[in-house]
Amino acid sequence: LDSIEKCKKEGGKFIVEGGVLKGKGYESGCYVKPCIAEVKNNYKIVQHETFAPILYLMKYKTMEEAVAMQNDVPQGLSSSIITNNLRESEYFLSHAGSDCGIANVNIGTSGAEIGGAFGGEKETGGGRESGSDAWKVYMRRQTNTINYTDKLPLAQGIKFDL
């Protein structure tokens, strides 16, 4: 909740406010309702990994600008774009695109990597060096998924009742 308040002070606009989830069954923990926030890439809430149900919206004009914003954060576990443009997909998955350990197209950032090389990049994840990929430590590897349907599958059957 402190991160949300700091984001507001930096100028973040909350489209869906979130807040503390209270009531029966939520007494013994700190549960936060999902938030949707319009932010800028340099806000602390974006630059520091926040384990909360917050969707960040950032305006951009080109795919290159969007990828640059995504690559400008210290985390690098997973990334995703939603597009019908094959050139955008190819750019996002190329060496010039996402610098995350997992990069997906038209699917969320979780659930598609089962069985793939998992480890993250930059400050996120433990790296692949301690697993079966240890011999590949000197190569950059990325797991990619592209969903060609017009439906957005959700990881592990997750559903949102909004």
Residue, then its C-alpha position, 0 to 999 in steps of 0.5 A: l500500500d505504501s508503494i501505491e501512495k508513493c506512486k500517487k505522489e509521483g503523479g500516478k493516476f489510478i484508473v482502478e484504485g485497489g485498496v485493502l481487501k477486508g471481510k470474512g476470510y481475509e482477517s489473517g493477512c494483507y490482501v490488496k485488491p487489483c489496481i490499474a495505474e497510468v504511470k511513467n517508466n521512471y516512477k519508483i513503483v515501476q523501477h522496483e519489483t512490487f509483488a502486488p496485483i498492479l497493472y501499469l499503463m504507459k503511453y508510447k508512440t512506437m514499438e521501439e519506444a515501448v521496448a526501450m521502456q521495458n528494458d530500462v527496468p532492473q528486472g528481467l524475468s518475463s515480458s509480453i506484448i499483445t499485437n496482431n502485427l507480425r513485424e512487431s512480434e518479430y522485433f519484440l522477440s529479436h536481440a534488439g527487443s525484450d531483454c527478459g528471460i521469457a518473452n511472449v506474444n499474445i499471451g500473459t507473462s506467466g504459465a507459458e514457460i512450463g518446460g522452458a528454460f527458466g531463470g530470468e535476467k538482470e535483477t530478477g530470478g536466480g539465473r539458469e546457471s544452477g540448473s541443467d543449462a549450466w553449460k550454456v552459461y556463456m550464451r544468452r537464452q530466451t523462452n518465447t511463446i506466440n499465441y496466434t488466436d484472437k483469444l487471450p489465454l490466462a495462466q493456469g486457468i486464472k479468471f478475473d471477476l470484474 
